[in-house]
Amino acid sequence: MGLALVMHRSLEGPAVFEMLNKALEVARREKRVTEERSIRILIAQMHVAKGELEEALKKFQGLVSDNPRDFRPYLCQGIIYSLLGRNEAAAEQFETYQSLVPDEFPQRIFLDDVVLEAKTKPR
């Protein structure tokens, strides 16, 4: 995400999406499922960075439809719903995230702190 975020911040937003969409095409063509999913998540996150929260939600909802066992889209949707002040929807997403994220996931403590802050920070 680092390069994409730097490009976005330096006002190269359209170039970011072009780069990511090309990478997505390659991943699909080469049937690299893990990379394809990661790129789709990154595209959705870039919509968040641009303030396009509803578009990001659509992307994350599509990811959930494709693989409801992946905890990452639930976490991201929870954060977006929190940003939108939709606390009940956020709580549902965070609950699903917490039920799916493995205890041994290396960044679990950090992500749990993010969830806690999203739940408690006033909007």
C-alpha positions as CSV (number, residue, x, y, z in Angstrom):
1,M,0.0,0.0,0.0
2,G,3.0,2.3,0.5
3,L,3.6,3.2,-3.1
4,A,-0.1,3.6,-3.8
5,L,-0.6,5.9,-0.8
6,V,2.5,8.0,-1.8
7,M,1.2,8.4,-5.3
8,H,-2.3,9.4,-4.0
9,R,-0.8,12.0,-1.7
10,S,1.3,13.5,-4.5
11,L,-1.9,14.0,-6.5
12,E,-1.4,11.1,-8.8
13,G,-4.7,9.5,-7.8
14,P,-5.8,8.4,-11.4
15,A,-2.3,6.9,-11.9
16,V,-2.7,4.9,-8.7
17,F,-6.0,3.3,-9.9
18,E,-4.5,2.7,-13.4
19,M,-1.5,0.9,-11.8
20,L,-3.6,-1.1,-9.5
21,N,-6.1,-2.1,-12.2
22,K,-3.2,-3.3,-14.5
23,A,-1.8,-5.3,-11.6
24,L,-5.3,-6.8,-11.0
25,E,-5.6,-7.8,-14.7
26,V,-2.2,-9.6,-14.5
27,A,-3.1,-11.4,-11.3
28,R,-6.4,-12.5,-12.8
29,R,-4.8,-13.6,-16.1
30,E,-2.2,-15.6,-14.2
31,K,-4.8,-17.0,-11.8
32,R,-2.9,-15.6,-8.8
33,V,-5.9,-15.6,-6.4
34,T,-4.1,-14.4,-3.3
35,E,-2.5,-11.5,-5.1
36,E,-5.8,-10.7,-6.9
37,R,-7.6,-10.4,-3.6
38,S,-4.9,-8.3,-2.0
39,I,-5.0,-5.9,-4.9
40,R,-8.8,-5.7,-4.7
41,I,-8.5,-4.8,-1.0
42,L,-5.8,-2.2,-1.9
43,I,-8.1,-0.6,-4.5
44,A,-10.9,-0.4,-1.9
45,Q,-8.5,1.1,0.6
46,M,-7.5,3.7,-2.0
47,H,-11.1,4.7,-2.3
48,V,-11.2,5.3,1.4
49,A,-8.0,7.4,1.1
50,K,-9.8,9.5,-1.5
51,G,-12.8,10.0,0.7
52,E,-15.0,7.8,-1.5
53,L,-16.4,5.8,1.4
54,E,-19.6,4.5,-0.4
55,E,-17.5,3.2,-3.3
56,A,-15.1,1.6,-0.9
57,L,-18.0,-0.1,0.9
58,K,-19.2,-1.6,-2.4
59,K,-15.7,-2.9,-3.1
60,F,-15.5,-4.5,0.4
61,Q,-19.0,-5.9,0.1
62,G,-17.9,-7.6,-3.1
63,L,-14.9,-9.1,-1.4
64,V,-17.1,-10.5,1.4
65,S,-19.4,-12.0,-1.2
66,D,-16.5,-13.7,-2.9
67,N,-14.9,-15.0,0.4
68,P,-16.9,-14.5,3.6
69,R,-14.2,-16.2,5.7
70,D,-11.6,-13.4,5.1
71,F,-11.6,-11.1,8.1
72,R,-10.0,-8.1,6.4
73,P,-13.1,-6.7,4.5
74,Y,-15.2,-6.8,7.7
75,L,-12.5,-4.8,9.6
76,C,-12.4,-2.2,6.8
77,Q,-16.2,-2.0,6.5
78,G,-16.4,-1.5,10.3
79,I,-13.9,1.4,10.1
80,I,-15.9,3.0,7.2
81,Y,-19.2,2.6,9.0
82,S,-17.6,4.3,12.0
83,L,-16.4,7.2,9.8
84,L,-19.9,7.5,8.5
85,G,-21.4,7.5,12.0
86,R,-23.2,4.3,11.4
87,N,-22.2,2.7,14.7
88,E,-24.6,-0.2,14.7
89,A,-23.4,-1.4,11.3
90,A,-19.8,-0.8,12.4
91,A,-20.3,-2.9,15.5
92,E,-21.7,-5.8,13.4
93,Q,-18.7,-5.7,11.1
94,F,-16.3,-5.5,14.0
95,E,-18.0,-8.5,15.6
96,T,-17.6,-10.5,12.4
97,Y,-14.0,-9.4,12.1
98,Q,-13.2,-10.5,15.7
99,S,-14.9,-13.9,15.1
100,L,-12.8,-14.6,12.0
101,V,-9.3,-13.1,12.7
102,P,-7.0,-15.9,13.9
103,D,-5.6,-15.5,17.4
104,E,-2.1,-16.1,16.0
105,F,-2.4,-13.4,13.3
106,P,0.8,-11.3,13.7
107,Q,-1.0,-7.9,13.6
108,R,-4.0,-8.9,15.7
109,I,-3.2,-6.7,18.7
110,F,-2.6,-3.7,16.5
111,L,-5.9,-4.3,14.6
112,D,-7.8,-4.8,17.8
113,D,-6.5,-1.4,19.0
114,V,-7.8,0.1,15.7
115,V,-11.2,-1.4,16.3
116,L,-11.3,-0.1,19.8
117,E,-10.4,3.4,18.7
118,A,-13.0,3.3,15.9
119,K,-15.6,2.2,18.4
120,T,-14.8,4.9,21.0
121,K,-13.6,7.9,19.1
122,P,-16.4,10.5,18.7
123,R,-17.4,11.4,15.2
